[in-house]
Amino acid sequence: FNELEIKRDSIRIIRFYERRGFHNVRVDYRVEERSKSWKKDVVFTVDEGAPIQIRSSSIILQASESEIERIRQKDEYIKTVNRHQFREGRRLEMIRQPDVEGAFLVAMENCGYAWPEVDLSVDVDSVANQADIRIVITPNSLTYFSEFEIEGEISVPERIVTRQTDIKRDEIYSRDIMQSAQRSLFNHHLFRFATITLPEQP
């Protein structure tokens, strides 16, 4: 039993709630004696307070009108917009920020953009317990599979490797296609280990 550690635990609990949208949380504790003097009960009392709700959530695509129209018609993008954790009316949980950014990055990659950027900003009104979210997505250039580099020790011609990936030259890039190609290679009896990555390039 260490009361200093219990005080630290109170702070840990507060931080836990704050990362999940409860900025007015109060945590108290009390120590209760038991029948044996060397035993104690520690009771934490949590008053969550009013959480911060997302008042507005806007998604801005920084691209040409034709690119924006193309992206907005993609199922992957529509699904991400409808399911991400920072939608209007939800509780603001800053712990979810990497998940939200990651979800939009993956969506953009599956829409054909190999190097997208996502910038997420949060404006909190602590008096009203409300927040405004702004998600700015820069897809950058639409990407195509154009060249294949094969490295490592292989006992078959390179064309067999590329054929097994089922990636077609000049096909629009997709993260899902990359992952499917890696699984296909990995499951083939000729290859013990295989990874597919995008090398550094302009």
N, C-alpha and C positions, 0 to 999 in steps of 0.2 A: 504494500500500500504506500503510495507516494502522492500526496496532495498536489504537488507541483505538476506531476504527470496528468492528473485529473484536470487541472486547469488547461493544460495543453490539449487534452482530449476535447474540452469544451470549444476551444478555438478551432480544432479540426472539424468538429461537427458544424460549426458556423460556416466555415469555408465550404464544406460539402453542400450546405443549403444555398449559399450565395451563388455557387457555380450552377445551381439548378433554378435560379430565378427568384429566390427568396432573400431579398436584400434587407428586409426588416426583421429577420429571424432573431430570436432571443433564446439563449441556452443557459439554463441554471442547473446546478447540481446540489445534491445534499448527501451527506454521509450518515448512514444509520448504523447504530451499534447493534450487535447481535448478542446472543446469550453468552458466547465465548468472546472474551475481550480481544482475542487475536483475529477475530473475523469481523468484517464490516460489509455493509451493503452500500453500493454507490448508485444513486438514482439521478439520471439526467432528465430534465424537463425541457421540452422543445416547444416554443411558441413560434410557428412558422411565419406569422404575419401575412400581409397581403403580398402575393407574388407580382412580379413585373410581367404584364401581358404585352404581346406584340400587337401594336395598334395598326401598323401598316407594314407591308412587305413588298418591295418593288424589285423587279428583275429587269436590268437594262442590258441589252445586247449591243455591244459596240462593233457594228459591222455594217456593210452596205444593206440597202433595203432588200435586195434579192437574196442575200445570205440570211438575213433575219427571217424572211418568209420561209426559206428552205429549212432552217433550224426549227422553227415553230411548228412545222408539219411532222417532225420526226417523233415517233412514239417514245424514244428514249428521253428526249427533252420534255415532252408532255408529262410523262410518268414522274420525272424528277421534280418538275414544277408542282405537281399535285401531291407529292409525298414528302418533300423536304421538311426538316424540323423547325424551320424559321418561318412558317406560314402565319398569316394574319390570324389573330385570336388565340394562338398557342402561348404557353408560358415561355419566357425567354430563358433558355438554358445555355449559357456561354460554353459549357463543356461540350456542347454539340457543334460548335463552330467548325472544327476540322472535318466532322462528318458531312456537314452541309457543303463546304467548299469542295471536299473530295467527291461528293455525289455529282456536283455540276461539272467538275473536271472530267470524270468518267463519262458523263452524258455527252460532253462535247467531243471527247475522243471517239465515242461510238457514233457520233454524227459526222465523223470524217476529219476532225481537226486534231492533229497529233500534238500540237503545242499550245493549248489554250491557257488563258489566265483568268483567275477568279479573284475579285477583290470584294470583300464583305465588310461593310461598316454598320455600326450600331449606334443609334442616338437614343440615350435613355433619359426619360423625364421622370426623375426619382420622386417628385412631388405627386404626380398623377399615377405613378407606378405603371407607366406605359413606355413602350420602345418602338422606334421606327427602324426598319431594316432596309438596307440598300445593297443589292447584290449586282455587281457590275461584271459582266462576262465579256472577255475579249477572245473570240475564237481563234484569231489569226488566220493563216492561210489554210484553205482546204488542201488536204494532203492525199497523195496517191502512192501506192506501192510501185516503185520504179526500178529498184536495184536490190539484189540480194547478195550479201556477203556471207560466206560459210567458213567458219573457223573450227579448228579442232581435228581430232583424229577420226577419220571415217574410212571405211573399207569399200565404199560404193561411190559411183560417180555423183557429182554434186547435183545433177539434174534429178536424181532419185530423191534427194533430200527436199529440193524445192517442190517437186511434184507431190510429195507426201504432205507438205504443209497445206496444199490446196489454195495457196494465195496466188492470185493471178496478177501478172504485171499490168500496170495502169488501172488496177482496181482501186476504188476509194478506200483510204485507210480506215480501220476500225479496231479498237482495243479488243473487242470480242473475237474478231477474226484472228488477231495475234494469239490470244489465249487458246482458242480452238486449235490453231496450228501447232502450238507448243504441246498440247495434250496429244494431238495426233502423232507427233514425232516421238514423244515420250512413251506412248503405248505401243509403238512399233517394235517388233522383235529384233530389228537390226540395230537399234540405238539404246544404249544404256542410260544416257543422260542428255538432255537437250534444253537449251533456253533460247528464247527469241527476244531480242531487245532492239531499241532504236539507237544506233551509234550517234556520236556527236556529229552534227552537220549544220550547214547554214539554215 
